[in-house]
Amino acid sequence: MNTLCMYATVRFMPFAETQEFANVGVVVCAPDTGKIKFKLARKRFGRVNQFFEDLDGKLFGSALQLLEAELNRLKEFAIDKPGKATAALFQELTRHREGVISFGGVSTAVVNNIDDKLIDLYEHYVERSFLSEKYRESIIEQNIRQLLKRENVKDFKAQVLETKLGEFKLPFVKKSANSTKVIRPLAFERKTPLAAYEHAAQWIDRLTRLQHEQIVLPHNMMLAVEKPTDKGFEEAYFEAVNIASQREIIVANANDSPEILSFANNA
């Protein structure tokens, strides 16, 4: 039977001054049936550590633990209070509040199964299934761009490079009279290890093509690689990095700012 539900995302915002937040859960309420359901991220959620590099790791886990206890209490309370009382309870829960945990705006939907809706919303907002699998690479690109700007490293820009087999775009290209230098972010956040490896192999092959046509020399190309947090992807990561090294492509940790700067500044 279709029923009206309300839902909101759970946000983790440790630094109020920057207003940056990560979605770490979803809460769903079906007032007519007195149901409040929720799904929260793991207390060791890799994306939070990647997004907030200066964060004390214990803060997130503690905040999530307190929230889980509160949600469980409200969930039990709502069972005997269907209707307006449950709706009011949900509105009070999700009102604007100060602190590292807050809620996004409340939305509504007519659903057939509240549990299925909760899973769909969690995958959409927390696991970010609505984003392409380029999500992590876009974050790495943004971080490198900010690094270069902060350190006043100029002339790197997104450009299309043409080869005999076709053209492709790279986010960091620096052309001078005598050489071309490139940086390509690379992440392993894919649905399967095989997909992650194939993605990496594709870009290694493209950089190799630039070498073969002497468009970019090996010492002038870098892969800024983020090691996967999922151990199931480690073999794909190590194999790809090994192949890149065999092709004489410089491989740097995406978080190693000094190495990336050294490469970018080296004439």
Solvent accessible surface area in square Angstrom, and as a share of the most:
residue,aa,sasa,rsa
1,M,187,0.83
2,N,102,0.52
3,T,21,0.12
4,L,90,0.45
5,C,0,0.00
6,M,17,0.08
7,Y,31,0.12
8,A,1,0.01
9,T,14,0.08
10,V,0,0.00
11,R,76,0.28
12,F,0,0.00
13,M,38,0.17
14,P,19,0.12
15,F,64,0.27
16,A,61,0.48
17,E,143,0.64
18,T,71,0.41
19,Q,115,0.51
20,E,82,0.37
21,F,76,0.32
22,A,10,0.07
23,N,27,0.14
24,V,0,0.00
25,G,0,0.00
26,V,0,0.00
27,V,0,0.00
28,V,0,0.00
29,C,0,0.00
30,A,1,0.01
31,P,15,0.09
32,D,103,0.53
33,T,64,0.37
34,G,1,0.01
35,K,88,0.37
36,I,1,0.01
37,K,43,0.18
38,F,39,0.16
39,K,80,0.34
40,L,32,0.16
41,A,6,0.04
42,R,157,0.57
43,K,91,0.39
44,R,210,0.77
45,F,17,0.07
46,G,18,0.18
47,R,34,0.13
48,V,1,0.00
49,N,81,0.42
50,Q,43,0.19
51,F,67,0.28
52,F,8,0.03
53,E,118,0.53
54,D,131,0.68
55,L,24,0.12
56,D,94,0.49
57,G,50,0.48
58,K,163,0.69
59,L,66,0.33
60,F,5,0.02
61,G,14,0.14
62,S,59,0.38
63,A,12,0.09
64,L,2,0.01
65,Q,113,0.50
66,L,134,0.67
67,L,5,0.03
68,E,61,0.28
69,A,63,0.49
70,E,50,0.22
71,L,0,0.00
72,N,67,0.34
73,R,148,0.54
74,L,13,0.06
75,K,64,0.27
76,E,111,0.50
77,F,104,0.43
78,A,0,0.00
79,I,101,0.51
80,D,115,0.59
81,K,85,0.36
82,P,74,0.46
83,G,24,0.23
84,K,185,0.78
85,A,49,0.38
86,T,0,0.00
87,A,27,0.21
88,A,62,0.48
89,L,33,0.16
90,F,0,0.00
91,Q,90,0.40
92,E,95,0.43
93,L,4,0.02
94,T,12,0.07
95,R,132,0.48
96,H,151,0.67
97,R,62,0.22
98,E,149,0.67
99,G,47,0.45
100,V,40,0.23
101,I,17,0.09
102,S,16,0.10
103,F,19,0.08
104,G,6,0.06
105,G,65,0.62
106,V,54,0.31
107,S,45,0.29
108,T,84,0.49
109,A,24,0.18
110,V,101,0.58
111,V,13,0.08
112,N,107,0.55
113,N,67,0.34
114,I,13,0.06
115,D,65,0.33
116,D,80,0.42
117,K,49,0.21
118,L,15,0.08
119,I,86,0.44
120,D,83,0.43
121,L,11,0.06
122,Y,12,0.05
123,E,71,0.32
124,H,72,0.32
125,Y,63,0.24
126,V,2,0.01
127,E,93,0.42
128,R,58,0.21
129,S,76,0.49
130,F,105,0.44
131,L,53,0.26
132,S,70,0.45
133,E,65,0.29
134,K,134,0.57
135,Y,24,0.09
136,R,7,0.03
137,E,10,0.04
138,S,57,0.37
139,I,24,0.12
140,I,4,0.02
141,E,53,0.24
142,Q,90,0.40
143,N,58,0.30
144,I,2,0.01
145,R,92,0.34
146,Q,91,0.41
147,L,10,0.05
148,L,8,0.04
149,K,170,0.72
150,R,163,0.59
151,E,85,0.38
152,N,107,0.55
153,V,18,0.10
154,K,134,0.57
155,D,90,0.47
156,F,22,0.09
157,K,113,0.48
158,A,46,0.36
159,Q,42,0.19
160,V,73,0.42
161,L,5,0.03
162,E,124,0.56
163,T,19,0.11
164,K,173,0.73
165,L,140,0.70
166,G,38,0.36
167,E,110,0.49
168,F,22,0.09
169,K,124,0.53
170,L,1,0.00
171,P,17,0.11
172,F,1,0.00
173,V,0,0.00
174,K,59,0.25
175,K,111,0.47
176,S,69,0.44
177,A,108,0.84
178,N,148,0.76
179,S,47,0.30
180,T,17,0.10
181,K,16,0.07
182,V,0,0.00
183,I,0,0.00
184,R,25,0.09
185,P,2,0.01
186,L,3,0.01
187,A,1,0.01
188,F,6,0.03
189,E,67,0.30
190,R,31,0.11
191,K,174,0.74
192,T,65,0.38
193,P,57,0.36
194,L,117,0.58
195,A,34,0.26
196,A,0,0.00
197,Y,54,0.21
198,E,97,0.43
199,H,29,0.13
200,A,0,0.00
201,A,24,0.19
202,Q,84,0.37
203,W,18,0.06
204,I,1,0.01
205,D,77,0.40
206,R,75,0.27
207,L,0,0.00
208,T,12,0.07
209,R,72,0.26
210,L,0,0.00
211,Q,27,0.12
212,H,130,0.58
213,E,41,0.18
214,Q,144,0.64
215,I,53,0.27
216,V,2,0.01
217,L,78,0.39
218,P,34,0.21
219,H,116,0.52
220,N,10,0.05
221,M,0,0.00
222,M,1,0.00
223,L,1,0.01
224,A,0,0.00
225,V,4,0.02
226,E,17,0.08
227,K,91,0.39
228,P,19,0.12
229,T,100,0.58
230,D,78,0.40
231,K,162,0.69
232,G,50,0.48
233,F,22,0.09
234,E,47,0.21
235,E,136,0.61
236,A,8,0.06
237,Y,32,0.12
238,F,110,0.46
239,E,82,0.37
240,A,1,0.01
241,V,33,0.19
242,N,78,0.40
243,I,38,0.19
244,A,1,0.00
245,S,61,0.39
246,Q,128,0.57
247,R,83,0.30
248,E,122,0.55
249,I,5,0.03
250,I,55,0.28
251,V,39,0.23
252,A,2,0.02
253,N,81,0.41
254,A,13,0.10
255,N,100,0.51
256,D,48,0.25
257,S,41,0.27
258,P,99,0.62
259,E,66,0.30
260,I,2,0.01
261,L,29,0.15
262,S,73,0.47
263,F,15,0.06
264,A,1,0.01
265,N,97,0.50
266,N,103,0.53
267,A,133,1.03
